[in-house]
Amino acid sequence: MNGSGELGEFLKARRARLLPEDVGLKTYLDKRRVPGLRREEVALLAGISAPYYTRLEQGQSHRASPEILDAIAQALCLTESERTHLRLLADAKQRRPSTRRPAPERVTDATTALLDALNDAPTIVLGRSTDVLAWNQLGHALYAGHLPPDAPRQPSTRPNMARLVFLDAHLRELYPDWLSKARAVVGNLRIAVGRNSDDPLLLNLIGELTVNSPEFAALWGDHRIQPCDVAAYAMNHPLVGSLTVTQQTLQSPSRPDQYIVVATAEPGSPSQTALNLLAQATAPTKTYQPT
């Protein structure tokens, strides 16, 4: 996987989802062997030559100006998130692939303090490839109580949220509408690839999930760009039963490639009561110290 290949696959996928009538083109009842717009039609709509667009889609053109990218985005009716992803992929194509293995990710003292301050709300910290870098007591209890509490402390034992969602039976059962959660994970991974297209850990993760999860392979092949910063999810927790939480993903102010995911429930709701019960059920046992 590289910038050129990802850019071409993204353009093909977005081209395939459009019909000529969607963009005001007349087809004169011509038969099409494949769905979607033809390359020549995208080039016409973008005001560029068909050979140039073909080279860009095939990874043979190494530069595309911001003006050309904007014109292609307009022709393909891209959303703002998809436009940003297109620019990131084009930029990645022009960068030299890195041969250096990235240093293990760590959370700052400020992020650790924030986790402690949010102790009443389930909170986890995710890295650039969705590794779980840290969680507070309630975050561990809500999402992964079947795993050791100290699992995120060492890079070799860290859980990975994408891997858990697609390959772990506990997470599958945790989300009744598992497909919605899976789509959100894939959408965010797509954005991560645009930002870190040469990260070997991220690329290995995508390869592993593609091989071991047919659902992931199908969703990944759709090239959907769907940032999921705020979403409500129903859960079926093994300790406290049904509840609904709103998950908000915040970019870490001290590490832009790390994300803090906070889950909240409506105050006074049965879901909030369930979270309170979960906190009580999983609270560390205090040891009595005689005076």
N, C-alpha and C positions, 0 to 999 in steps of 0.2 A: 504494500500500500504506500503510495506517495502522493505528493501534491498534484502531479499531472493526472494520475489515474483517478484520484478522487474528484478532481474538477470535471473531467470528461464524463464520469459516471453520474455526477450530479446533474450536469447539463442534459444528458440523455434522459434521465428520470423525469426531470421537470418538463422536458419537451414532449415526452410520451403522455403526460397527463392532460395536455391541451388538445382540443379539437379546433379545426380551422374556423368554425363558426364562433368559437369562444373569443377569437381575436379579430373577427370581422373579415376573414378571408373567404372568397368564393372558391368552391372546389369543382363546380361543373360536373358533379356526380362521378368524379374519377375514383377508381378503386384503389384502396390503400392496402399494401401488404402488411403494414404494422400500424398500430394505433398512434395517434398523436401527430404533432407537426413534423414536417420534413425539415432537414437542415436548411435547405434553400429558403423555406418559408420563414424560419427564425432569422436568417441573415437578411431577408427582405425587410422584415419588421424592424430589425435593429439598424438597418441602413449600412450594413457592411457587406463585403463580398462573401459569397457562398464558400469559395475555397478557403478563405481565412477562417471562417467559423468552423469549417470541417477540421482544419488543422488544430484549432483550439480545442475542439471536442476530442480529438484523437491524441492530444498531448504533444503535438509536433510544433506548436507555437509557444515560445517561451516568455512572451510579454504581451500584456493586454493593458491598455491605459484605463484609468478610472472612467473616462467617458465611454469607452467601448463596453466596459463591464456594466455601466448604468444602462446603456442602450439594450444590451442583452437581457438584463434584469427586467426592463420594461417590456420587452418582447415576450418574455416568458411569464409575465404577470407574477413576479416573485413578491412575497411578503417582505416586510422590513427585515425580519430575522433571516430569511433566505438570501436577501441582498447582502447582509453582513457576512453570511457564510460563504457566499460566492467570492467576495473580496478576500476573505481569509484564505480560501483555497487557491486563488490566483496568486496571492502573496507567497504562499507556501511553495508553489511551483517554481518560484524564482529564487528561493533560498537553497543554499547547499545543504544536503542532508547531514545531520549531525551524527558523528560516530561515537560520541561520548555518552556513556550511560548516566542518566540524571542522578543526582545525589538523592538519598532517601529523604522523603518529605517529613517535616516536623512541624508541630504547631508551636506558636509563640506563647510566651508567658501570658500575654494579653488575651489570647484566645482561650487558654486554660482558665484564666480568671473569669472570662465570660461564661464558660461552661458551668463553673461553680455558681455564678450569679443566676443562671437560668435553671437552677436545680429543680424547680417546680414544673418545668416544661421539658418534655423529651427532646434532647438535642444531640446531634451528631455532627462531626466535622469530616467532610469528604475532600480527598485530594484530586489532582487533575485527571486521574483515571478512575475515579470513584472508589479508591481505597478508603476505608474508614480509619481516619487518623486519630480520632478521639471520640468519646461519647460520655455524657454524664450518666449517672446511675439510672435515671428514668428512661433515657434514650436507649441504653442497653436493654432494659427490661421490655420496652415496647417493641423494638425491632428484632432483637437477637438474643433473647434471654437463654436460648439453648447453646450459646457460645460462651467461652470464658470471658469474664468481665475485663481482664487485662489483655485481651487479644490484640487491640490496636497499638499496644505500646512498642512492639518490635516489628520492623518491616516484614520479617519472615512469617509472622503469624497474623498479620492484619487481614481482616475480612474485606471483601470487595463488594460494594452494594450491587453493582450490575451482575456480578457472578451469583450473589445470593438470590436476586430476583428471578434469574432464569434457571438456576441449577439447584437451588436449595428448597426442599419440600416445605420447610417451615414458613418461608416467605410466600410460597405459592398459596398456602392455606391461610396466611395472615390477611391477604387481600381478596375479598370475594370477587371484586372486579379486577382480577389480576391483569387482564389485557391492558386496561387503562394505565396501570402502573408500569407495565412493560413498555408501552409506547413512550411514556415520559422518559424512562431510562434511556431508550434508544435515541430519542430526540436530543437529549442532553449529551449523549456520547458523540453524536454527529458534530455538535458544536465543539466538543473537546478535541475531536480530530482536526477540525479546521484550525484550532489554535495551537495544537501540538502534533502536527502531522508526522514528525520524526521521532516521537517518543516511543522507544521500543517496548516499554511496559504496556502502554496503551494499545499499541498495535498487536502485541501478543495476546492481550485480553480479548480483543475483537476477533482474532483468529480462533482462540479457544472457544468463545461463545458461538461462533459461526459453525464450528465443527460439532459441538455438543448440544446445541439447541436449535432444532428446526424453526421454532417460533422466532428466535433472534435472527436467524438467517433471512427469514421472510421479511421481518420488519426492517432489518438493515438494508436489504435490497431495495426498499421503497424510497430511500434517501430523503425521508421526511425530516424537516428541520422544525422542531417543535420545542422551544424553550419552555420549561415548566418551573416558573418561579413561585407560583402560588397554586395549590390544588387541594381540594377536599377529597379524602379517601375514607371509605368505609373499611373497617377492620374487624376481624374475628379473632380476638386474642385468646390463647389457650387458658389464661388465668382469669381474665375479667370479662370475657365474652364480647359482645358486639359494641362497637363504638365508632364514632366518626371524628377524625381530626383534620385540621387544615395544616398542610405542610408548606412552610415558607422557606425558600432557599435564598440566603443572603451571601453576597461575596465578602470574604474576609477583608477587612480594611488593611490588615498588615501583610497578607499574602494573597494577591489577586487570583492565584490559581487554586485557592482553597475556598470551600463553600460550607457555610454553617446552615444546617437544616433544622428548623425549629417546628415542633408540632404543638398545636394548641387545640383546645375544645371550647365550645361555646360555654361561657360562664353559667353555672346553675343547671346545665344540661345533664342527662344521664351519661353522656360521654365524659364530661368532666368528673362526675362521680366515679366512673370506671378508672380514669387516670389516677384519681386520689387513692382508690383501692389498690391499684397496681403499685403505686409508690409505697403504700403501707406493707404490701405483701412482699416486696423485694428490698425493703430497707435493710441495711446492714445490721446485724444483731450486735447490740451493745454488750460488752463484757462487764460484769459487775466487779468492781475493784473494792475490796473491803478496806476500810479506813483503819 
